[in-house]
Amino acid sequence: MMGLNKKYGRLPDNTRKALFNKLSNYKDGQFQNLIPTPALAEGASMTKVLWNFLSKHPDTAPVQPIPFVDTDLKQLHPGENVLVWFGHSSYFIQVDGRKFLIDPVFSGNASPIRGSVKAFPGSNRYQAPDMPDIDVLFISHDHWDHLDYTTIEQLKPKIGKVICGLGVAQHFEYWGWVQDKLIEKNWFDSVDLGSGFKVTLTPARHFSGRLFNRNISLWSSFVLQTPSKKLFLGGDSGYGPHFKDIGEQFGPFDLALLECGQYNEKWPYIHSLPDEVVKEAEELKAKHFMPVHNSKFKLAQHPWYEPLQQTAAMAAASHQSITTPKIGEKVDLDHLDKVWEKWWEQR
């Protein structure tokens, strides 16, 4: 790995491997999902998937720039409890006086190949210099659209702590981060952040890897308990029984942020379909939910607006409260009953 570009990260060292080998969710050199999770559906082949991906599909990218709202994150009132989404799975939370940042990707692409998987026009408005000092950076897993080397390097002086799944911190160490800032845990491990703040890592149904070695680090969701809120930060996940289990153990949640986008019938186990997202919110016992993992990068063949369009319609039919802000638009965590504009229809 040493001969490759530094952005690829690092394989686990022997100390980590010795620790991982003692775990129930690690086998044969890889982390494991709770239930069998093939990368592709039965009968699908990677050759056919790649050929289909390279074929033309309608509306996979927007014709007009994605709309955004300019919010000065450095000038927020300390008493505001807000969430600001940056497109895809990147978002900022200020709650009860602390600031959190989740899976920031500001470099303009979500691939190791420069110029590929580029951000849609309008979706990359926010950059590392726009971020205030961050108490905790959460990284759900080490895929390129969630862990971006360029962004991480630019954010380094602003980050207090990093919380991630086992193995993800090895990349940060390779990139020169001091170990005192890095907290890596297994599913169901908790970190007491003091003053009524606590985070617990919870399962997701997905996979990991930055090059050819899969599942050498753990993918995770997070339960964030603050003095006044309980939030579910979903990361990437296909549907599975873990949502109901998390809801029963940790719910109800004030807000659940759930992956919805970059799905396909050929990989139904690792990304959730819109009807599954609505079901996940219900099983989590979420009072409100927000679909993310959409509207910035093309990683599947569905129309770019379909995740929001379908999920919003299904939520309305199920009488579930859905939160769908524009990029940069403030979400008031104290008043989540807002009826949101269907901005994706303006295309």
Secondary structure, DSSP 4 states (H G I P E B T S, - for coil): -TTS-GGG-----HHHHHHHTTSTTEETTEE--SS---SS-TT--HHHHHHHHHS--TTSS-SSPPPB----GGG--TT--EEEE-STT-EEEEETTEEEEES---SSBSSSSTTSSBPPTTTT---GGG---EEEEEE---STTT--HHHHHHHGGGEEEEEEETTTHHHHHHTT--GGGEEEE-TT-EEEEETTEEEEEE--S----SSS-TTSS---EEEEE-SS-EEEE--S----THHHHHHHHH--BSEEEEE-SS--TTSTTTS--HHHHHHHHHHTTBSEEEEES-SS---SSS-TTHHHHHHHHHHHHTT-EE--PPBTPEEETT-TTPPPP-GGG--
